[in-house]
Structures are given as structure tokens and as C-alpha cells.
Amino acid sequence: MLLVPKPRKDQGDYLNSQWAEDSDGNWHPCDAYAICLDESNEDVFVRAKGAPQTYIKFSIDQSGCVCLFLLSCHASS
């Protein structure tokens, strides 16, 4: 994904902070973001109001490695 989540809570993409469990049963602190992406052009993803939200949840470990826990796209209710 080439778009960087906007970290601000107001007018940004940040939803909240959550805990996520990995496949080994370890828990990690994560940040969750929602970005509205227009995927009508297969080559380019652009932000668009009213487009389906793409949810991203990730964690950064002590060594600085990023671990992606969730990436999903669906219409908001």
C-alpha cells in the first residue's frame, strides 16, 4: 500500500489502539486505521469520501519491525 495513514484522530485515519493476538498466542499493542480508498482504477489507489473503507491494524515491535495484523476492505454500515 503506497498511501500512508494519517495519524491524527481529528481529520485523520486513526481509529483507536487495540490489542491483537498472533498465531502463536502472543499479544501485541496495535494501532487501527481506516482509509477510504477508491479502487476503480486498478493501477492507482486514491483517497475518496464515500469509498469503501480499508481497515489496517499493525504493530511495531521493540526492534522496529512492522507487523501487519489486519487488512480488510468492506462497505461501512
C-alpha positions as CSV (number, residue, x, y, z in Angstrom):
1,M,0.0,0.0,0.0
2,L,1.5,3.3,-1.0
3,L,-0.8,5.5,1.0
4,V,0.5,6.4,4.5
5,P,-2.2,6.5,7.2
6,K,-2.8,10.0,8.6
7,P,-2.2,9.6,12.4
8,R,-4.4,12.4,13.7
9,K,-7.5,11.5,15.4
10,D,-9.4,14.5,14.1
11,Q,-9.4,14.7,10.3
12,G,-7.0,11.7,10.2
13,D,-7.3,8.0,9.6
14,Y,-6.6,6.8,13.2
15,L,-9.4,4.9,14.8
16,N,-8.0,3.6,18.1
17,S,-5.4,1.5,19.8
18,Q,-6.2,-2.2,20.3
19,W,-4.6,-5.4,21.3
20,A,-4.1,-8.2,18.7
21,E,-3.2,-11.8,19.2
22,D,-0.8,-13.5,16.8
23,S,-1.0,-17.1,15.7
24,D,1.4,-18.1,18.5
25,G,-0.9,-16.7,21.1
26,N,1.2,-13.6,21.9
27,W,-0.5,-10.3,22.4
28,H,0.7,-7.0,20.7
29,P,-0.3,-3.4,21.1
30,C,-1.7,-2.2,17.7
31,D,-2.9,1.0,16.1
32,A,-6.0,0.7,13.9
33,Y,-6.7,3.0,10.9
34,A,-9.5,3.3,8.3
35,I,-8.8,4.8,4.9
36,C,-11.5,5.4,2.3
37,L,-9.9,4.2,-1.0
38,D,-11.3,4.4,-4.5
39,E,-10.2,1.2,-6.2
40,S,-11.9,1.9,-9.5
41,N,-8.6,2.3,-11.3
42,E,-6.6,-0.9,-10.8
43,D,-3.3,0.9,-11.1
44,V,-3.8,3.6,-8.5
45,F,-5.5,3.8,-5.1
46,V,-6.7,7.3,-4.2
47,R,-8.5,8.6,-1.1
48,A,-12.2,9.3,-1.8
49,K,-15.0,10.2,0.6
50,G,-17.8,7.7,0.4
51,A,-15.5,4.9,-1.0
52,P,-15.2,1.6,0.9
53,Q,-13.1,1.8,4.0
54,T,-9.9,-0.2,4.1
55,Y,-9.1,-1.2,7.7
56,I,-5.4,-1.6,8.7
57,K,-4.2,-2.8,12.1
58,F,-0.5,-3.0,12.7
59,S,2.1,-3.1,15.5
60,I,5.8,-2.1,15.7
61,D,7.9,-4.4,17.8
62,Q,10.9,-3.4,20.0
63,S,13.3,-3.9,17.2
64,G,11.3,-1.6,14.9
65,C,9.8,-4.3,12.7
66,V,6.2,-3.6,11.5
67,C,3.8,-6.5,11.9
68,L,0.5,-6.3,9.9
69,F,-2.3,-7.9,11.8
70,L,-5.3,-7.0,9.7
71,L,-6.1,-5.6,6.3
72,S,-9.7,-5.7,5.2
73,C,-11.9,-3.8,2.9
74,H,-15.7,-3.6,3.2
75,A,-18.5,-1.1,3.0
76,S,-19.2,0.8,6.2
77,S,-22.6,0.4,7.8
